[in-house]
Amino acid sequence: MLATVSNIWKVEDLRKRILFTLFILLVYRVGSFIPVPNIDKSVLEMANEQGNELFGLLNTFSGGALFQFSIFALGIMPYITASIIVQLLSMDVIPKFAEWAKEGENGKRKLAQVTRYGTVILGLIQAFATAIGFNRIYNSKMVLEPSAATYIMIAIVLTAGTAFLMWLGEQINEKGIGNGISMLMFAAIISRIPTYAQDIYRDQFANNDGQVFWSVLRLIIIVIVVLLIVIGVIFVQQGVRKIPVQYAKRVVGQKMYGGQSTHIPLKVNGAGVIPVIFASSLLMFPITIAQFWSGHDWANWIINHLYYDKPLGMVLYILLIIGFTFFYTFVQFNPQQLADNMKKNGGYIPGIRPGKPTSGYLTRVITRITLAGAVFLAVVSILPVIFGALGDLPRSVRLGGTSLLIVVGVALETMKQVESQLIKRHYKGFINK
C-alpha cells in the first residue's frame, strides 16, 4: 500500500492531476462557507434543530452549504436534474437531440452545452423557490428586507454558485482525476462525516439514560451494517461478465489480420452510483416544492407519502433506482452498435450468428446482469432507512445508505483511474500486486 502511494507521486502527470483535484475540492469547501447577502443564518439553525429529513438530505448533498445558505447552497443538483432531462430527451423524444447523441464527441459537446443552459434555468427556478419558500416557512425572518430586488439578487448569486460548481466539475474532468460531478458529491458527503459521528454519539451515549449496554450494541450494529454495505458495493462494482469474442482471419493485401480471441467485459453495475443520485434528485424535487406550500392538502399529501421512509415513497425510490440503472446502462452500452462493429471487423461470439442475433444475445445478457446490479443498488439504498426506522436511529444513519453508496462507488471509480495510470507507466497499483 505504501509502495503504491509512493508510485503515485513518481508519475508527474498523475501527481499534477491529483493535486489539481484536491485544490478544486478545497475551493469548493471554502465556497460552502461564503454566505449569501441579506440572509439571517440563525433562522436556518432552526431547520437543523427540527431534524427535517428532507432538508437534512439536501444539506448532505450540498456539503452543509444549505443550512449555511452559502453561495453553493443549491449544490450540484440543478446540473444533475438538467442531465437527466437532456438524456431522456435524447431517447428519440427530440429528433435533434437524438441525432446529436449519435454523432460521437461532436454531438456530446452540443448536448453538454444544452445541459449547461438547462442548469442555469433550473438553478434560477430552484433559487427563487428556495429563497421565497424558506422565508415563508420561517415566517419572513430569514431574508432581511425582503423585496423583489432582494430575491432577484439572491437567486442570481445562488445560480452563479451552481454554475461555478458545474465549471469546477468540468475542470476536474479535463485536468484532474475522477468524474468531476461525482467528486464534488464525494467531497460534500465526506465533509458531513464529523456531523454524522456527533449525531450518533449524542443519540447513543449522551442521552441514553444509563443504558450503556444497549447503546454499545446499537453502535456495533451500525458499524456492521456500514461494513456490509462497503463490502457489498465493492463486490458488485468489481463484478464483470466476460463475453468471449473470436475474430476471423482476414487477408488485406499481403498481410493477414485477425484470428485472435478476446472478450467483452460487461459490468454487473455498469451505471455506477449515477442511478442513486438521479433517483434521489428526482424524488426530492416534488417534496422540495411541496415543503414551501406546507399547510395545503396537496402539499401535505406529497410530504407525508413521497418521502422514501414512507411505503409509497420507498416503492417509488426503488423503482426509480432500478429504472435509471437500466436507462443509464443502455445509454452507455448500445448492443446494436457493438454487434454492427463486430460484424464489420469479422468478430463473432462463439455459437451466435453475427448481426441481429448477436445484438439480441448481448441485450439479454446485459438485461440479466443489470437487473442484479439494480436490485442491489436499491437494497443498499433502502436498508439503512428500514433499520433506522425500526431501531429509531438518528437521521444521519437513515440517510447514510445513499451517502455511503455514493462515497464507496466514487472512491472505486477514482481508484481505477489511478490504477490505469500506474499500470500504463509500468508501476504496481492498488489491485495488481
N, C-alpha and C positions, 0 to 999 in steps of 0.2 A: 504493500500500500504506500509506504513512504517512498519507495523507489519510483512508483508510478507518479506520485505528486512531483517528485524531483524531475522526472522526464517531461512533465508538462511545461516546466519553466525553462527547459533546454530548447524548446521549439519557439523561436522568436515570434512567428506569426500567431501561434496558439496563445502565447503569453500576452501578446498585444490584444487579442480578441477577448480574453478573459478579463484583463484589466479594464478594457473599454466597457465591457458589460457591467462590471462592478461599479464603474464610475456612473453609468447611466442609472443603475439602481439606486445609487447614493443620491443623485439628483432627484429621482422620484420620491425618495423618502424625505428629503429636505422639503420638497414642494408640498408634501402632505401636511405640513405644519404651518404653511403660509395662509393666514385666514383671508376670507373674502371680506371686503369692506362692508360696513353698515350691518354687521351681524353680531348679535349678543350670544356668544358661545355658551354662556352659563345656562341659557334656556335649553340648549341641546343636551346638557348633562342630565336633564330630566328624562330624556328618551333612553339614555343608557341605564339610568337607575330603575326605570319602569320595566326594563328587560324585554322590550318589544323584539320578538324573534325575527321578524322581517327586517326591521332596521338593523338588528344585530348581524344578519347575514349580509346585507348591503354594506354595512360598516366593515365587515371582514374582507369582502372583495375589494373594498377601496383602501385597505390598509389602515383603517382608523380615521380616514380623511373625512368621512361623512359626519361623524359626531364632532369633529373639529371644524366642520364646514369650511374646509380649505379650498384652494383653487382646484384641487384634484378630487373634490367631493363626489363627483359623478363616476369617478374611476374610468375604467375602460369599457364599461357595459354598453354605452351607445355604439361603440365600434363593433362589439360582438353582435349586437342586435342588427346593425346595418349589414354585417357579413352574412347573417342568417337570411335576411330578406333578399340580398343580391343573389346568393346561391340558390334560393328557392325560385327566384325569377329566372335564373339561368337554365332551369329544367324545362325548356320549351314553353315557358309561360310568356316571356317576351322574346320574340324571334331574334332580335338584335343581340340580346344578352346571350342567347343560346349559340348564336353564330360566333360571338367573341370567345365563348368558353371552348370552342373547338379550334381556335386559331393559335393555340400554343402560348408562348411567352408574350407576344404582342397583345393577344386577347386578354390575358391575365392582367396586364398593365392597365388596359381600358376598364376592366371590371374593378380593379383596385382603386382607380380614380373615382368611379361611381360610388364605391364603398366609402371613400373619404367624404364626398359630398353628402352622402346619406348620414354619415356620422355627425357632421355638423348640424344637419337639420334635426335629427333625433336628439342631439345634445341640447339644442336650443329649446325644443319642446320639453324635454325632461328637466332642464334647468329652471324654466318658468314654473313647471308643475311642482318641483321640489321646493323652490323658494316660497311660492304662494301657499302650497299645501302645508309645509312645516309652520309657516306663520299662522295659518288658520288653526292648525291642530293645537298650537300653544298660545292661542288667544291673542294674536297680533303682538307678541312680545319678542319674537326672535329677530325680525327685521326692524332696525332702527329707522325712524322717519320713513315709513312705507309710502311709496308713491310709484307712479308708472315709470319715472326715470330711474328710481332706485332698483326696481325689479328688472328693468332692461339692462342696467349696469351689472347686476348680479348674474343674470343669465349669460351675458357676454363673457364675463370672467370665467364662469363655470364651463362654458362651451370651449373657450380658449384653452382651459386646462385639459379638457378631454382631447382636443386636437393636438395639444403638445404631447400628451401621453401616446397618442397614435403615432406621432412622429418619432418619439423615443423608441417605440417598439420597432418601427421600420429601420431605425439606425442600428438596433441590436441585430436584426435580420441581416443587414448589409455588412456591418463591421464587427459585430460581436459573436457570441456563441449561443446557440439555442434559438427557439422561436420567441420573437420579441414580446408579443402579447402575452404568451404563456409565462414568460419570465417575469413580467410585471405583476401578473396574478400571483405567481410564486412568491415574489418579494412581499406583496401585500399580505398574504396569508401567514408567511413566516414571521412577519413583524407582529402578529397578534398572539404568538405563542406565549410570551410572558403574561399577557392578559388572561389567556386560557388557563395557564397554570395557577394564576392568582384566584380565578373563579373557582377552580376545582378545590384549591386549599381552603378557601373561605367556606365553600359548601360542605366539604367533608370533615374539616377539623375545627375551624373557628366557631362553627355553630352546630356542633354535633351533640351538645347536651351530655357530654361524658361518655358517649357510645363510641369509644375509640376503636373497638374491635370491628364493628360494622363499617366504620369509616375506612379503615385499612382494607377490609375485604372489598368494598366497592371500588377503592382506588386500584387494587390488584386487578379487578375485573376490567376496569377502564384500560389499564396497561396491556392486558392480554388481548382485548378487542383491537386496540391500536396495532399491536404487533401482528395479529392475524390479518388485519387489513393490509398492512405493509407487505407481508409475505405473499398474500393472495394477489395483490396488484403486480408485484414483481413477477410472480409465476405466470400470470395471464399475459402480461405485457411482453414477456420473453417467449411465449408460446408461438411456434411457427409450423405451418403445414407446408411441406415441400412437395411441389408437383413436378415429377420428372419430365424433362423435355429432351427429345432427341432431334438433332439436326442432320438432315440427309446430306450426302456428299454431292457437291456441285463442281463442275469444271467450267471455269471462266478463263478463256484464252488458253494459256498453257499451265495454269495453276488450278489446284483442287482446293475447294473450300468446304467447310462443314465437317460432318461426321462425328462431332463431339457430343457428349451428353452433359446436360446441366439441369437446373431446376428453377422453378418459380417459387420464391418464399412468400407464402400468404400468412400474415399475422392473424392470430386469433382476435386481437383487438387492434385492427388497423387504424381506427379512428382516434386512438389515444384517449385523452381526457376531454377533448373538444365536445363530445355529446353531453357530458355532465354540465359543462359551462353553458352550452346552448340551452339545455333543458332548464337549468336554474334561472337563466336570464329571461326566458320566455314565460316561465311560470310566475316569476316575480312581477312581471310587467303589469298584469291586471290588478294584482294585490296592491302594488305601489300606488296605482291610480286610485283604487278604492279607499286606501288609507286617508287620502286627502278629502274624501267626502264621507267619512265615517259619521254614522248617525242616520243616513238614508238606508232604506230597507235593502236596496240592491247592493249597496256598498258593504253593508254588514254581512249579507249572504256570501259575497265573494271572500271577505276576510275570514269568515267562520268556516268556510268549506274548501277553499282552494289552496290554503297553505299546506305544505307537504307533511305536517304531522296530523292532518285530518284524513279520514278514509278516502274521500273523493280526491283531495289534493295529492295523496300518496299514490293513488292509482294513475292519475294524470302524470305525475312526475316520473313514474316507472315507464309509462307508455312513451313519454317524450324522450327519455334516455334511449330506449330501445329503437324508436323511430329515427332519432338523429344518428344513432350508431350505424344503422343501415344506410341512411342517406349519405352521411359523410364518407363511409367506406366506398360506396359505389361512385361518389363524386371523384374520389382519388384513384379508384381502380375500375377501369372500363373493360369488362370481359370481351366485348365485341371488338374493340380496338386492338386488344392484346392478341386475340385469335387471328385477326387480319394480318397483324405484323408478323406473327409466327408463320403464317401461311406464305407470305411474301418471301421470307428468308429460309424457307424449306424446313421449318421446325414443326414438330408434332408431338403430341402426348401419346406414349405407347398405348395402343388399344383404342384410341379415339381418333376418328376421322378429322382431318383439318377443316377449318371453316366454321360453319354454324354448329356442328356437333361439339367442337372444342369450346366455342363460346357458351353453349348450354351447360357443358360439363363444369367449366370454370364458375359459371353463375351458381350452380347447385352447391359446389364446394364452398364458395365464398359465403353463400347464404347460411349454410350449416355452421361454419365456424364463427361467423359474425353473430349468429344467434346466441351462441355460448358466451362470446365476449360481451354482448349487450346485456344479457341476463346477469352476468357477473357484475358489470358496472352498476346496474340497477340495485342489486342486492347490497353491494358495498355502500352505496349512497344512502340506502334507506334503513339498513340495520341499526346504525347508531341512533337514528330518530326513534325507532321502536324501543330499543333498550333504554334510551334516555327517558322516554315517556313512562315506561314500565317501572324503572328504578328511580324516577323523579330526580334525574341527574341534572346538573347545571346546563344552561343554554349552550355554552361553548362546546360541551360534549355532543349535544344533539346536532350541532352544526358541523361537528368535526369530521363526519364521514365524507361529505363532499369536499371539504377543505383538504383532508389528508389524501384523498384520491388524486386531487389536482397536484398537490405537492410531490407525491411519490412519482406520478406519471411524468411531470415536467422534469424532475431530477433524473429519471431514467433516460428520457429522450436527450437531455443535455449531456449526460454521461456517454451515451452512444456517439454523439458528435465528437466529443473529446477523444473517445476511443478510436474512431476512424481517423482522426488527425494524427494520433500517435502511431497507429499501425502503418499509415501511409509513409511515415518517416522512419519506419523500422524500429519503433520503440514499443515496449510492452505496455499494455493498457490495464484497465481495471479488471476486464473479463478474461482476456487472453494472458495467461501466466505461463 
